[in-house]
Amino acid sequence: MLDKTDLHARLEAPVMKDYGVYLAVDRLLDCQKPLATLATPDELQFQIVHQVEELWMKLAAFTLGEIDGLLAEGQIMRALTLFGRVHMLLRMMTEQLALIETMSPYDYQAIRLQLGNGSGQESPGFQLLLTLPAPLWDRYRALYLEPTGRTLADVYDTGYVHDTAYMVAEALIEFDELFQKFRAHHIYLVHRSIGMGSKAISGRAVELLDAGARHRFFPELWAVRAAMTDRWGAEYGVKRPSIRHGDAGHGSGI
């Protein structure tokens, strides 16, 4: 059988060799509340998951800064590789939220009392990431659109050649999509943990969550797809002949 007292002592006083010293493991493990003061055993998981999220967001923000510099230097392939890294980070951020779903609403209420008036909307990493897409879009326009008068319709449709202008645009919209999926998953997590209809959480925090779910970082990249479909639809019609023999053609036209 495990001696819980001994286990907790070893968790809070790790043996530090070179590897641990390099990673500052002692300081890292000291970032959580002392085990003896946890409101519920699930509070350790709650803190660690959200602290790890902050670390991933720190890496994502740092990497986006590197990407901007690489784009400016014309190192497009390296920039696209780093975009892939950011996309992977966003996927991990979303997937690891599932850990919180192993916690009961009852236990979360005990943790929530420790938060004061805080909410995930106040996350430093999250707030920082919200500021970065706009300058990245300025960089894209300065590189691929403004110098030649090219438009997104040229990049995606009338002048489509699957060039670097297209590839970088797709990397941007994938970032946008993955970030919005992270936001959506977080909203469902709130639903599952405490319920969005609760009077106790109504107000600004809920409004921000709902507004965020509808936000797009790069609306032009989403709009160009609708414009393309409208143009094509004007050529072949909204409803097309059925591919089934003898069918006059029914359906949505999607």
Secondary structure, 3 states (H helix, E strand, C coil): CCCHHHHHHHHHCCCCCHHHHHCCHHHHHCCCCCHHHCCCCHHHHHHHHHHHHHHHHHHHHHHHHHHHHHHHHCCHHHHHHHHHHHHHHHHHHHHHHHHHHHCCHHHHHHHHHHHCCCCHHHCHHHHHHHCCHHHHHHHHHHHHHCCCCCCHHHHHHHCCCCCHHHHHHHHHHHHHHHHHHHHHHHHHHHHHHCCCCCHHHCCHHHHHHHHHHHCCCCHHHHHHHHHHHHHHHHHHCCCCCCCCCCCCCCCCCC
